[in-house]
Amino acid sequence: MGKKWNWGIIAPGKIAEKFASDLKLVDEVNLYAVASRSLEKAQAFANKFDAEIAYGSYEELAKDTNVDIVYIASPHTFHYEHSLLCLRNGKHVLCEKPMAISSSKIKKLMEVALEKKVFLMEALWTKFIPSFRKCYELVQEGQIGEIKYIQSNFCFMAEYDTNKRLFNKELGGGSLLDIGIYPVFFAMELAGKPDDILASAVIGKTGVDENCNVVFTYKKKGISASLSSSFLVNAPSEALIAGTKGHIRMYSKWHEPTSLEAVIDGQIHHYAFDEPGFGYQYEIEEVIKCLNRGDLQSAEFPLFKSLRLHETLDYIRQQIGLEY
Ligand SMILES: NC(=O)c1ccc[n+]([C@@H]2O[C@H](COP(=O)([O-])OP(=O)(O)OC[C@H]3O[C@@H](n4cnc5c(N)ncnc54)[C@H](OP(=O)(O)O)[C@@H]3O)[C@@H](O)[C@H]2O)c1
């Protein structure tokens, strides 16, 4: 076994709990430190997940020379500031999605990571989940022919609590950046940057999008994509990729799939993956693989893809009139 990489976690909220639990499933990993705005909360998290050190400020963790890599799990609007803090202190960074709330900030983070020669990746975990990898592979192999149509939605009935981040504009609330990012990412992974984007949204009382619909058109490739997100409905989140020879369906919740169904030339194929944990271990394994090799970005989800994704999200936000 190689070196054990010392992880630090910044902002121990809901997702950080799942991430810390999945860290235990990966070799060559040590949960070394956790930092919260409250020392007491950091201590409770450290006890629960066996972290060696608890800090009452993010700065202390960023300055700890024993920390190799930091996972950032604060609300969207702080991702840029917290990533910058860690990168400038020479730490490798895995930052939750969206890595920043504008593409210009993503560009800045990329520059600093390059200058400091440290690893940086946006935690778009779906990319590394085995069944998503299978779906991507089937498409790349041309099993369903040429893709012509993509449909993907992500929705749930969110609790209307303006103190929490989902409806809170100050914390980067809204469905597009929270969950709509997945369908947009999905279409772009499969078909690249669209030629045309049409977006419309329902903006709620707090000024953030609660329902958002996006249509991508790829004129040269002849592809249409219909993508949506919502905090207002109790409905399944599914994806369909349709091609000239067949189609692939990913059932709810498609962004964390454990199975998929492909219909190729009229034959149905089922693929199922027995996943332990929550599914975050696969992105963690990708990070470890990169760190062991000395790669400063993931070849599977390189930074130019994050930049391209966020340029597209910026454009969608312009169309729906959502500014942070
Ligand atoms: N990949 C996924 O599947 C997934 C799933 C859910 C969320 N996420 C992403 O993870 C991020 C966090 O989401 P979450 O649901 O875990 O949020 P959360 O439960 O609200 O936790 C966020 C944490 O950020 C810290 N924080 C720092 N400044 C804050 C402020 N001004 N207001 C509130 N919290 C603040 C808090 O920790 P301390 O006070 O302890 O420092 C809080 O516990 C979001 O950007 C989201 O997009 C990803």
The ligand as an SDF file (V2000), in Angstrom:
LIG
                    3D

 48 52  0  0  0  0  0  0  0  0999 V2000
  -22.5350   15.7260   -3.9600 N   0  0  0  0  0  0  0  0  0  0  0  0
  -23.7210   15.6130   -3.3880 C   0  0  0  0  0  0  0  0  0  0  0  0
  -24.4000   14.5960   -3.4890 O   0  0  0  0  0  0  0  0  0  0  0  0
  -24.2370   16.7450   -2.5640 C   0  0  0  0  0  0  0  0  0  0  0  0
  -25.3720   16.5430   -1.7670 C   0  0  0  0  0  0  0  0  0  0  0  0
  -25.7810   17.5800   -0.9550 C   0  0  0  0  0  0  0  0  0  0  0  0
  -25.0980   18.7790   -0.9690 C   0  0  0  0  0  0  0  0  0  0  0  0
  -24.0140   18.9470   -1.7770 N   0  0  0  0  0  0  0  0  0  0  0  0
  -23.2830   20.2230   -1.7890 C   0  0  0  0  0  0  0  0  0  0  0  0
  -22.6230   20.3680   -0.5520 O   0  0  0  0  0  0  0  0  0  0  0  0
  -22.7050   21.6990   -0.0800 C   0  0  0  0  0  0  0  0  0  0  0  0
  -23.2330   21.6670    1.3390 C   0  0  0  0  0  0  0  0  0  0  0  0
  -24.5170   21.1010    1.3540 O   0  0  0  0  0  0  0  0  0  0  0  0
  -25.1810   20.4940    2.6890 P   0  0  0  0  0  0  0  0  0  0  0  0
  -26.5190   20.0210    2.2830 O   0  0  0  0  0  0  0  0  0  0  0  0
  -24.2600   19.5940    3.3730 O   0  0  0  0  0  0  0  0  0  0  0  0
  -25.3630   21.8360    3.5270 O   0  0  0  0  0  0  0  0  0  0  0  0
  -25.5190   22.0210    5.0990 P   0  0  0  0  0  0  0  0  0  0  0  0
  -26.0040   20.7570    5.7420 O   0  0  0  0  0  0  0  0  0  0  0  0
  -26.2970   23.2710    5.2800 O   0  0  0  0  0  0  0  0  0  0  0  0
  -24.0110   22.2070    5.5970 O   0  0  0  0  0  0  0  0  0  0  0  0
  -23.2200   23.2420    5.1690 C   0  0  0  0  0  0  0  0  0  0  0  0
  -22.2080   23.5450    6.2700 C   0  0  0  0  0  0  0  0  0  0  0  0
  -21.4960   24.7070    5.8530 O   0  0  0  0  0  0  0  0  0  0  0  0
  -21.0520   25.4210    6.9740 C   0  0  0  0  0  0  0  0  0  0  0  0
  -21.2850   26.8630    6.7690 N   0  0  0  0  0  0  0  0  0  0  0  0
  -20.3200   27.7960    6.6220 C   0  0  0  0  0  0  0  0  0  0  0  0
  -20.8340   29.0070    6.4760 N   0  0  0  0  0  0  0  0  0  0  0  0
  -22.1620   28.8620    6.5500 C   0  0  0  0  0  0  0  0  0  0  0  0
  -23.2490   29.7750    6.5070 C   0  0  0  0  0  0  0  0  0  0  0  0
  -23.0740   31.1050    6.3710 N   0  0  0  0  0  0  0  0  0  0  0  0
  -24.4920   29.2910    6.6120 N   0  0  0  0  0  0  0  0  0  0  0  0
  -24.7080   27.9670    6.7540 C   0  0  0  0  0  0  0  0  0  0  0  0
  -23.7180   27.0430    6.7980 N   0  0  0  0  0  0  0  0  0  0  0  0
  -22.4510   27.5000    6.7260 C   0  0  0  0  0  0  0  0  0  0  0  0
  -21.7990   24.8720    8.1770 C   0  0  0  0  0  0  0  0  0  0  0  0
  -20.8490   24.1320    8.9210 O   0  0  0  0  0  0  0  0  0  0  0  0
  -20.1040   24.7210   10.2240 P   0  0  0  0  0  0  0  0  0  0  0  0
  -20.9840   25.7690   10.7940 O   0  0  0  0  0  0  0  0  0  0  0  0
  -19.9830   23.5140   11.0720 O   0  0  0  0  0  0  0  0  0  0  0  0
  -18.7930   25.2610    9.7910 O   0  0  0  0  0  0  0  0  0  0  0  0
  -22.8180   23.9070    7.6100 C   0  0  0  0  0  0  0  0  0  0  0  0
  -23.0140   22.7720    8.4100 O   0  0  0  0  0  0  0  0  0  0  0  0
  -23.5830   22.4530   -1.0710 C   0  0  0  0  0  0  0  0  0  0  0  0
  -22.8110   23.2990   -1.8630 O   0  0  0  0  0  0  0  0  0  0  0  0
  -24.2250   21.3770   -1.9370 C   0  0  0  0  0  0  0  0  0  0  0  0
  -24.3300   21.7220   -3.3100 O   0  0  0  0  0  0  0  0  0  0  0  0
  -23.5790   17.9380   -2.5570 C   0  0  0  0  0  0  0  0  0  0  0  0
  1  2  1  0
  2  3  2  0
  2  4  1  0
  4  5  1  0
  4 48  2  0
  5  6  2  0
  6  7  1  0
  7  8  2  0
  8  9  1  0
  8 48  1  0
  9 10  1  0
  9 46  1  0
 10 11  1  0
 11 12  1  0
 11 44  1  0
 12 13  1  0
 13 14  1  0
 14 15  2  0
 14 16  1  0
 14 17  1  0
 17 18  1  0
 18 19  2  0
 18 20  1  0
 18 21  1  0
 21 22  1  0
 22 23  1  0
 23 24  1  0
 23 42  1  0
 24 25  1  0
 25 26  1  0
 25 36  1  0
 26 27  1  0
 26 35  1  0
 27 28  2  0
 28 29  1  0
 29 30  1  0
 29 35  2  0
 30 31  1  0
 30 32  2  0
 32 33  1  0
 33 34  2  0
 34 35  1  0
 36 37  1  0
 36 42  1  0
 37 38  1  0
 38 39  2  0
 38 40  1  0
 38 41  1  0
 42 43  1  0
 44 45  1  0
 44 46  1  0
 46 47  1  0
M  CHG  2   8   1  16  -1
M  END
$$$$
